[in-house]
Amino acid sequence: MQTKKNMLNTAKAHIKHKQIEEALKSLNEIINLWPDYTDAHIFRIDLARSNLDASKQEEYIDNAFFTCSADVRLYHRRALHHFSASRFDCVLNDLGEALTINPSHTASLLLKARTLFQTGLLSDSLAVYKEINDRPLSYYIDKCSLLLLMNMNEEALLTVEEGLENFPENIPLITTKGTSLKNLKQHSIAIKYLESKIHDINNESIAICIALVKIFTGLGDFHEAAKALSPFIEKYPYDGRLIGAMHDLCCESGKEFYSPDLFIEYAKIKNFSKGSTIVAQNILRIFGRHEEADALMPYLQPADSLPPLPLTALLTSIKDQNKISMPLLTAAWSLLSSGNSSFDDWRRRANWGAVANKTVGEYFSKNGFTFTSSEDEEIVSFPLCEEIIQAANRGDRLILAGSHHGPVSAALAWLKRKNLKTTIIASTGTRVDDFFDQVFLTKNPENSIKHLYKKLEQGYILASSPDMTRAQGYKKYPFFNGDIKVSTLIPRLAFSASARTFWIQPVWNDRSIVINAEELPSSRDFEVESEFVDVWFAHYLKNLESHFRSASPSNFSFGKFWENWR
């Protein structure tokens, strides 16, 4: 009869050669013969985890705890299982048991630090990292991510340099060093360092190239950014990472560094997946090829997965799920948290909002921006919008300024419900319902101003969200701890046309939507356009910041801008 150690070695050999069924058979046989053999249980649990079989993993964990004595590895494995299901309280309980058995167990300390990070306890997470003496690669990568999120850039640089002494060719550490130097305003050093690490035009160097491009773009040196990308694009023209970098460069610069046809071809290769099609459409819009952009719209229609139910039922059926990346959530949380709620509650509301806002958009798009029942009509209220209606009835020239946050489609449904003829101004995106006139800003927004002025004369209300613009004619203003890029079109139009402007923002109030409105400064008090633009945006951005500070996170969008603002 073979010894249990020999049989375990056989199972290991099967795992090494990816003979999963044979490995599982061997491990089951070992456990049947020696039910309390912890090593065999560990391998069986890990086998289920590597195959993403959560139910089997749970079964094997329960069996191990039933038959084996307490073991730090078992508590760590169960904590990993809870972590994958976002049961963070359970994770910390099991890690507490593991670290009671072995206070210096590196894997458990690392998982504890990650869990505290995931629950928004950034300082506590950092304290755990300081307890770890045995430092694998993941220690440096995860700790640096935390330090960068906390704006502790000097310590991040020291940590990544220590990591590079042990792992000198690790790509994430190399790019992290470049990011740390950039954050410390040592741009020329960061550029030289990253350039020195691109030894060849190969797949591994793409991440370094993109980190370099972000620095050039942030400095406004768009030509150097395009130059850095050029040899990689020539070799890997349809790499998704490079396509994303090219898209961002074109959007930021407004310059046609790359032919829009390249992005269309990429969308074809990806069978017009939603992400690739949005990228292609954005580029086509920016460079004025709107007919081709419109031709892509069938690929962006909401899927039939949205059931033909009232909006009230659709909102009630939303389940708790993780839709937003944790770094973005944590960046927003660290900036906005007032201590009135736990991170877990904040995370749940943000993720609910991500699904709810998408659901509202698909519901109205599918139903022509109309309500399908009287019950749904009661979801949306607009107690502060009567002044807009009265002004429209008087024939006042009106411009509505919203944001890209919250259930924005509800505002369009309200405009249609009130039969207010409206022109939507956008820089990218799809066309909305035929009820609305729509103007896309392109390379030369000056041409659009004359057209939009005529729309105001014809009695149209203009509506746009100037934040996060991709149009030219933008300006940057300080916002939180960073800056925000905004389109100056609305206040410039208001100045030239003596139009009234209103802030308009739909927000969630539990499962109903309230549309808030407030009049913004009048151009009549100003003789110089540039002065009015600055004052107007001071009020607009004050309202936007107030929205973030007072509203539930269900009313936010989550993008890379949070990392800039924190």
C-alpha positions, -999 to 999 in steps of 0.1 A, spaced: 0 0 0 13 34 -9 20 60 18 -2 91 20 28 112 11 35 92 -21 -2 94 -31 -2 131 -25 28 135 -48 9 116 -75 -20 141 -71 5 170 -73 19 156 -105 -17 154 -120 -23 190 -110 10 201 -126 0 185 -159 -35 199 -156 -50 165 -153 -78 178 -131 -101 147 -129 -72 124 -121 -59 148 -94 -94 150 -78 -97 113 -79 -64 108 -62 -72 134 -35 -106 119 -28 -89 85 -24 -64 99 1 -90 117 21 -112 85 22 -81 66 36 -69 94 59 -98 118 67 -77 140 89 -48 145 64 -49 183 62 -24 186 33 -48 166 11 -77 188 21 -57 219 13 -49 207 -22 -85 197 -29 -98 231 -17 -72 248 -39 -82 227 -69 -118 237 -66 -108 274 -62 -86 273 -93 -115 259 -113 -139 285 -99 -162 259 -84 -176 278 -54 -200 252 -43 -174 224 -43 -150 247 -26 -175 253 2 -182 216 5 -145 207 7 -139 234 33 -167 222 55 -154 187 52 -119 197 62 -131 216 93 -152 187 103 -124 161 101 -91 180 107 -77 198 137 -74 236 136 -48 247 110 -38 282 99 -40 272 63 -76 260 66 -87 293 82 -69 311 54 -86 290 27 -120 297 42 -112 334 44 -102 334 7 -136 317 -1 -155 344 18 -134 371 2 -144 360 -33 -180 363 -22 -174 398 -6 -183 384 29 -157 407 45 -168 403 81 -165 365 77 -130 370 61 -118 390 91 -132 365 116 -114 336 99 -82 356 96 -84 364 133 -84 326 140 -55 321 116 -34 348 131 -41 336 166 -25 303 156 4 320 137 6 358 141 32 361 114 14 340 87 22 361 57 -6 350 34 -32 358 62 -17 392 69 -17 400 32 -54 390 29 -62 410 60 -46 441 45 -65 436 12 -98 430 31 -94 462 52 -86 480 19 -118 466 3 -139 478 33 -125 514 31 -103 511 62 -72 524 45 -52 534 75 -59 500 92 -48 483 60 -16 502 59 -9 493 95 -12 456 87 13 459 58 38 474 83 36 441 103 46 419 74 83 409 73 83 382 46 75 403 15 64 385 -17 57 404 -50 20 408 -41 30 427 -9 47 454 -30 20 457 -57 -9 458 -32 8 482 -8 18 506 -35 -18 507 -48 -29 516 -13 -3 543 -9 -10 559 -42 -47 559 -34 -39 576 -1 -17 602 -19 13 590 0 35 592 -31 69 595 -14 63 563 6 49 546 -25 82 554 -43 103 540 -14 82 509 -14 83 503 -51 120 508 -52 124 482 -25 102 459 -45 123 465 -77 154 454 -58 139 420 -54 118 419 -86 137 442 -110 118 433 -142 83 432 -128 61 453 -151 35 465 -126 63 477 -103 80 495 -131 48 513 -141 40 520 -105 74 537 -101 66 559 -131 33 568 -116 48 576 -82 74 599 -99 46 616 -119 25 622 -88 56 638 -72 58 662 -102 91 646 -112 79 643 -148 112 643 -166 126 617 -143 95 595 -147 97 598 -185 134 589 -187 129 560 -163 100 545 -183 117 551 -216 148 532 -203 126 502 -194 112 498 -229 139 474 -241 120 461 -271 86 466 -289 70 435 -273 38 426 -256 52 430 -221 63 466 -228 29 478 -238 19 485 -202 51 506 -198 43 525 -230 8 533 -218 21 546 -185 45 568 -205 17 580 -227 -4 590 -197 24 613 -184 28 630 -218 -10 634 -221 -12 649 -186 15 674 -196 -4 683 -228 24 669 -249 1 650 -273 26 647 -301 52 629 -278 24 607 -265 15 597 -301 52 592 -309 56 568 -280 26 548 -291 35 547 -328 59 516 -329 36 496 -307 6 503 -328 25 494 -359 33 460 -344 0 454 -325 -26 475 -343 -56 458 -327 -44 453 -291 -72 464 -268 -49 483 -244 -34 503 -273 -68 510 -288 -79 524 -254 -48 546 -252 -53 559 -288 -90 566 -280 -81 585 -248 -54 605 -266 -78 615 -295 -105 625 -270 -81 645 -248 -63 663 -276 -91 665 -302 -64 657 -328 -68 630 -355 -35 612 -347 -51 580 -359 -76 573 -386 -111 566 -374 -111 537 -398 -87 519 -375 -112 520 -347 -140 508 -370 -118 479 -380 -112 470 -344 -149 470 -337 -154 446 -366 -127 423 -353 -145 423 -319 -178 415 -336 -190 450 -326 -189 443 -289 -204 472 -269 -171 484 -257 -153 484 -291 -183 500 -308 -185 528 -282 -148 535 -288 -153 537 -326 -184 558 -323 -167 583 -299 -139 588 -324 -163 592 -353 -183 618 -334 -152 638 -324 -140 641 -360 -174 649 -374 -183 617 -392 -217 615 -377 -235 595 -404 -209 567 -398 -214 570 -361 -252 568 -365 -247 536 -386 -232 519 -355 -262 526 -333 -279 492 -339 -250 476 -322 -256 498 -291 -293 492 -286 -303 479 -252 -304 441 -251 -337 423 -249 -326 411 -215 -345 440 -200 -379 424 -192 -411 442 -204 -420 452 -168 -429 486 -152 -399 506 -140 -411 501 -104 -408 463 -108 -374 466 -125 -360 487 -97 -374 464 -70 -357 434 -87 -322 448 -85 -299 425 -65 -268 433 -46 -238 429 -69 -203 444 -74 -204 465 -106 -178 491 -97 -141 485 -94 -129 487 -59 -101 513 -65 -127 538 -79 -151 531 -51 -124 536 -25 -111 568 -42 -146 583 -40 -152 570 -5 -120 584 8 -129 618 -7 -165 620 3 -170 599 34 -184 618 63 -185 589 87 -223 587 87 -223 552 71 -201 522 68 -181 516 37 -200 484 31 -234 503 31 -219 530 9 -205 503 -15 -239 486 -17 -257 519 -25 -231 528 -52 -234 494 -68 -272 495 -67 -271 529 -84 -248 516 -111 -275 490 -120 -304 513 -114 -291 542 -135 -284 518 -164 -319 503 -160 -336 537 -161 -316 546 -192 -326 513 -210 -362 516 -198 -367 551 -213 -347 543 -244 -368 512 -251 -401 530 -244 -394 563 -263 -387 583 -232 -423 578 -220 -437 561 -189 -455 528 -195 -479 531 -165 -493 557 -141 -474 540 -113 -441 547 -131 -451 583 -136 -453 587 -99 -416 576 -95 -404 610 -109 -412 643 -92 -400 677 -100 -410 702 -72 -383 727 -82 -388 727 -120 -420 748 -122 -400 780 -129 -385 763 -160 -419 755 -173 -432 790 -166 -401 806 -183 -406 783 -214 -443 793 -216 -432 830 -216 -408 823 -244 -376 830 -224 -344 817 -239 -335 787 -217 -304 765 -214 -303 736 -189 -270 724 -175 -269 689 -160 -242 664 -152 -232 628 -162 -242 615 -128 -274 598 -115 -306 588 -134 -300 614 -161 -325 598 -185 -353 608 -162 -347 645 -170 -352 638 -207 -384 619 -199 -396 649 -179 -389 673 -208 -408 651 -232 -436 646 -207 -440 684 -205 -438 686 -243 -409 711 -240 -391 711 -274 -355 705 -267 -321 704 -284 -296 680 -267 -260 691 -270 -234 663 -268 -198 657 -278 -200 619 -282 -226 591 -276 -257 578 -294 -287 597 -307 -317 597 -284 -355 596 -291 -368 614 -323 -387 638 -300 -354 656 -293 -333 676 -317 -297 668 -312 -264 685 -320 -230 669 -317 -200 692 -311 -170 683 -333 -136 696 -340 -148 732 -344 -175 741 -318 -176 777 -331 -197 764 -361 -222 749 -336 -226 781 -317 -244 799 -346 -266 769 -352 -275 767 -315 -282 804 -313 -308 800 -340 -323 771 -320 -328 795 -290 -344 820 -313 -368 793 -326 -379 786 -290 -360 754 -283 -346 747 -248 -310 737 -250 -298 710 -227 -263 697 -221 -239 683 -194 -207 704 -196 -188 682 -172 -164 655 -186 -166 669 -221 -148 655 -251 -154 685 -272 -128 712 -281 -133 746 -266 -129 732 -231 -115 748 -200 -101 732 -168 -110 743 -133 -99 732 -99 -122 705 -85 -118 687 -52 -80 680 -51 -76 679 -88 -92 695 -118 -122 690 -141 -125 696 -179 -157 714 -189 -172 727 -221 -175 764 -221 -203 764 -247 -233 768 -223 -221 800 -206 -208 815 -238 -242 808 -255 -260 823 -225 -238 854 -227 -243 860 -264 -280 852 -264 -289 866 -230 -304 833 -221 -314 821 -187 -295 790 -174 -306 764 -149 -288 736 -131 -309 705 -134 -300 672 -116 -321 641 -111 -314 622 -78 -325 590 -62 -347 593 -31 -349 557 -21 -366 541 -51 -381 573 -65 -364 601 -85 -365 638 -77 -354 663 -104 -337 693 -87 -333 726 -104 -318 760 -96 -312 791 -117 -275 799 -124 -260 834 -127 -274 858 -153 -251 871 -180 -269 905 -178 -246 915 -149 -214 911 -170 -198 930 -198 -169 906 -204 -177 871 -216 -146 855 -200 -155 869 -166 -191 856 -169 -178 821 -179 -156 819 -148 -184 831 -124 -209 808 -141 -187 777 -136 -179 787 -100 -217 782 -94 -221 752 -116 -191 734 -100 -204 744 -65 -237 726 -73 -218 696 -87 -197 693 -56 -227 697 -34 -244 669 -53 -215 646 -45 -213 656 -9 -250 654 -1 -264 628 -24 -263 590 -20 -235 573 -40 -263 557 -61 -263 591 -79 -227 590 -90 -209 577 -120 -176 560 -114 -146 566 -137 -109 575 -135 -118 611 -127 -122 601 -90 -85 592 -89 -77 627 -103 -100 644 -77 -90 625 -46 
